[in-house]
Amino acid sequence: MATYGDKSAQAIRLPTLLFTTQRQMDDYNAADMRYGDISVDRLQQHYKLSDISAYINPFTYPDRAHSARVLFDEFRYLSGTFSFVGDYQPLIGKMITHMQVADGAKFTDTLLDKALAEHSSLESSLERIKKALTIHTDWERNTFPRTKWEKMQEEIMESTLPKFNNWMDRINGLTISVHDLWAANITLKSLEIKDNRYKADVHYHIQDHFGLDDNDITHRLYRQFRANSDNKCNART
């Protein structure tokens, strides 16, 4: 019989953060979030960026505002090469336009929520959470003990976090729109244990950046495409 103060009998407090990445949300100092800090010489000499547009040379074009509009329009057009089937086709166009006009504001969209909730890569971490709940729940007291919280974390650490990089993602717009993630929080919002069963509400908050860092720009495969994008965004479900 458990006594008052017996930690083994105390249920986990809800909601509780099950997992968080070392990289933080809203990191505007990340390399792929900075802009306007690279000289023309470095762009051309170090990154070998010479064939940028089929229509203009942005390095010499006198009207910078018009040049930017042309480049964004070209980006939208070229992105269709990587986004031409399925429900998520509109995402990349929305994100490019948001990048053009929203001055760094966050981007969210119900299509991103849908993509994450339905994606097969979500199963890795979810299965680990289910396993931990099944093994470590105190079925006699109908509680998940607070002392087993670290066991849950260990299970999630062994999983693969979601990313949008399977063969379908490469043509339905998810790879060019999101691809990988920057930061993630996984929260157990609620847990009901009854009659040898449990019902859990698990919340994923995932964020990525719509931008490029050195590794993206110099990638041996992606640098071959004019619409080179390891593009990034926020996704929540």
C-alpha positions in Angstrom: 0.0 0.0 0.0 1.4 3.4 -1.0 1.8 6.0 1.7 1.4 9.8 1.4 4.5 11.2 -0.2 5.5 8.0 -1.8 7.0 9.3 -5.1 6.4 5.9 -6.8 2.7 6.5 -6.4 2.7 10.1 -7.6 1.3 10.5 -11.2 3.1 12.6 -13.8 1.9 16.2 -13.8 0.1 17.3 -16.9 0.7 18.9 -19.3 4.4 17.9 -19.3 7.1 18.5 -21.8 8.4 15.1 -22.9 11.1 16.2 -25.2 12.7 19.3 -26.5 15.6 19.8 -29.0 18.8 21.5 -28.0 18.2 24.1 -30.7 15.6 26.6 -29.6 12.4 27.9 -31.1 12.4 31.4 -32.7 16.2 31.5 -33.1 16.6 34.5 -35.3 20.4 34.4 -34.8 20.7 31.1 -36.7 22.9 31.2 -39.8 19.9 30.5 -42.1 17.9 33.4 -40.6 20.4 36.1 -41.2 20.3 38.2 -44.4 22.1 41.2 -46.0 25.4 40.4 -44.3 27.3 38.8 -47.3 29.1 41.0 -49.9 28.7 40.6 -53.6 32.3 39.5 -53.9 31.8 36.7 -51.4 28.6 35.6 -53.1 30.4 35.3 -56.4 33.8 34.1 -55.3 33.1 31.9 -52.3 29.6 30.6 -53.1 30.1 30.6 -56.9 26.7 32.3 -57.4 26.9 33.6 -60.9 24.0 32.1 -62.9 21.2 33.3 -60.6 18.4 34.3 -63.0 17.4 33.5 -66.5 16.0 37.1 -66.9 18.3 39.6 -65.1 21.7 39.9 -63.5 20.9 41.1 -59.9 24.5 42.1 -59.3 24.4 44.8 -61.9 20.7 45.6 -62.4 20.1 49.2 -61.3 16.6 48.9 -59.8 17.0 46.7 -56.7 13.3 46.6 -55.9 12.4 45.5 -59.4 15.2 43.0 -59.4 13.9 41.4 -56.2 10.4 41.1 -57.6 11.7 39.4 -60.7 13.7 36.9 -58.6 10.8 36.1 -56.3 8.5 35.6 -59.4 11.2 33.3 -60.9 11.5 31.4 -57.6 7.7 30.8 -57.5 7.8 29.6 -61.1 10.8 27.2 -60.6 9.4 25.8 -57.4 6.8 24.0 -59.5 9.4 21.6 -60.5 9.4 20.2 -57.0 5.7 20.7 -56.2 3.3 19.4 -58.8 1.1 16.6 -57.2 -1.1 16.3 -54.1 -2.7 18.6 -51.5 0.5 20.4 -50.5 1.3 22.0 -53.9 0.2 25.5 -52.8 2.5 25.6 -49.8 5.8 26.6 -51.4 4.1 29.5 -53.3 2.5 30.7 -50.1 5.9 30.6 -48.3 7.8 32.4 -51.0 5.2 35.2 -51.1 5.2 35.3 -47.3 9.0 35.6 -47.4 8.7 38.4 -49.9 6.1 40.6 -48.1 5.9 39.6 -44.4 9.2 41.1 -43.2 10.3 38.1 -41.1 7.0 37.3 -39.5 6.2 33.6 -38.6 4.5 31.5 -41.2 1.8 28.9 -40.2 -0.7 27.1 -42.3 -3.3 24.4 -41.9 -1.6 22.4 -44.7 1.5 22.2 -42.6 -0.5 20.9 -39.7 -2.1 18.3 -41.9 1.2 17.3 -43.4 2.8 16.7 -40.0 -0.2 14.9 -38.6 -0.4 12.5 -41.5 3.3 11.9 -42.3 4.8 8.5 -41.8 7.9 9.9 -40.2 5.8 10.9 -37.1 5.4 7.2 -36.3 8.9 6.7 -35.0 8.5 9.0 -32.0 4.9 8.2 -31.5 5.6 4.4 -31.3 8.3 5.1 -28.7 5.8 7.1 -26.6 3.2 4.4 -26.9 5.8 1.8 -25.8 6.8 3.8 -22.8 3.2 4.3 -21.7 2.5 0.6 -22.1 5.6 -0.6 -20.2 5.8 2.1 -17.4 2.2 2.8 -16.5 1.2 1.7 -13.1 -1.9 -0.3 -14.1 -2.9 -1.0 -10.6 -3.2 2.7 -9.7 -4.1 3.8 -13.2 -1.3 6.4 -13.2 1.9 7.1 -15.1 4.4 7.5 -12.2 6.4 10.7 -12.1 9.5 8.6 -11.5 9.2 7.1 -15.0 9.3 10.4 -16.8 13.0 9.9 -17.7 12.2 6.5 -19.2 9.8 8.2 -21.5 12.4 10.7 -22.6 14.9 7.9 -23.2 12.5 6.2 -25.5 11.9 9.4 -27.5 15.7 10.0 -27.7 16.0 6.7 -29.5 13.5 7.7 -32.2 13.8 9.7 -35.4 12.1 13.1 -35.4 9.8 14.0 -38.3 11.2 15.2 -41.6 9.7 15.6 -45.0 12.2 13.9 -47.4 10.6 10.7 -48.8 10.2 10.2 -52.5 6.6 11.7 -52.5 7.7 14.7 -50.5 10.1 15.6 -53.3 7.4 16.1 -55.8 4.4 17.2 -53.6 6.1 20.4 -52.3 7.0 19.3 -48.8 10.7 18.8 -49.3 11.2 22.2 -50.9 8.9 23.8 -48.4 10.1 22.2 -45.1 12.4 19.2 -45.6 14.0 18.9 -42.1 13.3 20.6 -38.8 15.2 23.1 -36.6 13.5 22.8 -33.3 10.8 20.5 -31.7 8.8 20.2 -28.5 6.7 17.2 -27.7 4.2 17.6 -24.9 1.9 15.2 -23.2 -1.2 17.3 -22.8 -3.5 14.8 -21.2 -3.6 11.1 -20.2 -6.5 9.0 -19.2 -5.9 5.5 -17.8 -8.8 3.2 -17.2 -9.7 -0.5 -17.6 -6.2 -1.5 -18.7 -6.2 1.1 -21.5 -4.9 4.6 -21.9 -5.9 7.6 -24.0 -3.2 10.2 -24.5 -3.1 13.6 -26.2 0.4 14.2 -27.6 1.2 17.7 -29.0 4.0 18.2 -31.5 5.3 21.8 -32.0 7.8 21.8 -34.8 9.6 24.7 -36.3 12.0 25.2 -39.2 13.5 28.1 -41.0 12.8 29.3 -44.5 16.3 30.1 -45.4 19.7 28.7 -46.4 23.0 28.4 -44.5 26.5 27.5 -45.9 25.8 23.8 -45.9 22.6 24.3 -47.9 24.2 26.6 -50.5 27.3 24.4 -51.0 25.5 21.1 -51.0 26.8 19.0 -53.9 23.3 18.0 -55.1 21.2 21.1 -54.3 23.6 23.6 -55.7 23.0 22.3 -59.2 19.4 23.6 -59.2 18.6 27.3 -59.7 15.7 26.9 -57.3 18.1 25.6 -54.6 16.1 25.3 -51.4 16.4 23.6 -48.1 13.5 25.9 -47.3 12.2 26.2 -43.9 9.1 27.1 -41.9 7.0 26.6 -38.8 4.8 23.5 -38.5 2.4 22.9 -35.6 -0.1 20.2 -34.9 
